[in-house]
Amino acid sequence: MKQQAPPISHVQDIPRVRTKKKNRKIIQNWQLYLFILPTVLYFIIFKYIPMYGIQIAFKDYVPSLGFAGSEWVGFDHFIRFFNSYYFWDLIKNTLGISVYELAVGFPLPIILALLLNEVKDSAYKRTVQTVTYAPHFISVVVIAGMIIAFLSPTTGIINSFIQLLGFEPIPFMSDPKWFKTVYVFSGVWQSTGWGTIIYLSALSGVDPQQHEAAIIDGATRLQRILYINIPTIIPTMTILLIMNLGNIMAMGFEKILLLQNPLNKSASNVIATFVYEAGLLDAQYSFAAAIGLFNAVINAILLITVNHIAKKTSETSLW
């Protein structure tokens, strides 16, 4: 027997029913929507609305003429940047510092979290955590001042110790080959302790019965770390690695700018500092916007690519 189709009026009522259900759910959970409203407004006001200004990257922007009155030049600013003599130097410095920082700074919080997780003396554990977390709360300006003071060839404590060992003082801040190392390791000192918080939180979710069973089976502490603790934090590691790789070209410029000087600029001049100089100091607004947009597009491509690879190779991804 042929099934009779539902009346047209019933079909037309389906969207209304769905809308009523959605509205009912929103009314029932209004507290949650009110809770996330400030975050949504923040992103709309400070992230999405300013995207209207991206158009100046394709114009010869003159503030007195505004967006509408400025001449449209298309991709001229991008072509100028790609053909400039400093293009590859900026890319090399930016990637060099970012990859160096990722290679050194990414595994250290994991190692520290695994070690702290094995510490049984709570007083000692709290002391180590406090000492390692504290640098995170120091201002970037103060950190830069400390670095310059400690590494001074004449009065710095580091060079004083080097001279006590019978070696010549090293001009850390004026020799370009030392800049990346100084920048990366000072950043590691400042952020490693803070980065362990996430991994310690993930390790707190390990079922103690797994360790008890492993101990009964004769597993050593190292084996329990390798086969119980590390697999537990791999999803967290994957997410953080995706986010770090997605921001590999978006390193902040404040600390680099504070440590930069004419002698080390060949190694310290990155895309972020160049955009600052071109846009704010030289008032080349369109040119700086074009470079910033290029940088953002590269980061977006990296983030999407790495997330896709992670999704294909594991069950963990951002989306």
Secondary structure as GFF3:
##gff-version 3
##sequence-region A 1 319
A	DSSP	alpha_helix	8	28	.	.	.	ID=ss1
A	DSSP	alpha_helix	30	43	.	.	.	ID=ss2
A	DSSP	pi_helix	44	48	.	.	.	ID=ss3
A	DSSP	three_ten_helix	49	58	.	.	.	ID=ss4
A	DSSP	beta_strand	59	60	.	.	.	ID=ss5
A	DSSP	alpha_helix	66	69	.	.	.	ID=ss6
A	DSSP	beta_strand	71	72	.	.	.	ID=ss7
A	DSSP	alpha_helix	76	82	.	.	.	ID=ss8
A	DSSP	alpha_helix	87	105	.	.	.	ID=ss9
A	DSSP	alpha_helix	107	118	.	.	.	ID=ss10
A	DSSP	alpha_helix	122	133	.	.	.	ID=ss11
A	DSSP	three_ten_helix	134	137	.	.	.	ID=ss12
A	DSSP	alpha_helix	140	150	.	.	.	ID=ss13
A	DSSP	alpha_helix	157	164	.	.	.	ID=ss14
A	DSSP	alpha_helix	176	203	.	.	.	ID=ss15
A	DSSP	alpha_helix	208	216	.	.	.	ID=ss16
A	DSSP	alpha_helix	221	224	.	.	.	ID=ss17
A	DSSP	pi_helix	225	229	.	.	.	ID=ss18
A	DSSP	alpha_helix	230	246	.	.	.	ID=ss19
A	DSSP	alpha_helix	254	259	.	.	.	ID=ss20
A	DSSP	alpha_helix	265	268	.	.	.	ID=ss21
A	DSSP	alpha_helix	271	276	.	.	.	ID=ss22
A	DSSP	pi_helix	277	281	.	.	.	ID=ss23
A	DSSP	alpha_helix	285	313	.	.	.	ID=ss24
###
